């Protein structure tokens, strides 16, 4: 997904890319089998993975910039 969004960095501002990704996640959430998942469990799953993705990105930035000053 990041590689796909990366193709549009010149055409879309970052906040618009975030909006597109959030919209897509919302659509995927709507497609989940409501007999298997509650809205609370799906939102918890999404929240946990947003946090994990953010931690990973921050860690990658840290190691990428370490010693580059």
C-alpha positions, 0 to 999 in steps of 0.5 A: 500500500505504501509503495502504491501511495508513493507513486502519487507523492507529487500529486497528493499532499500527505494529509490527502494520502492519509485520508485516502488510506483511512477511507480504504480501511473504512471500506474494508471494515464494512466488508467484514463478516458481522457474524464473526466480528463486532465493530468494537473488535474490528476497531481495536484491531485497526487501532492496534495496527495503526499504533504498530505501524507508527512505532515501526515507521518511527523506529525506521526513521530513527535508525535511518537518521542515526549518525547522519548529523 
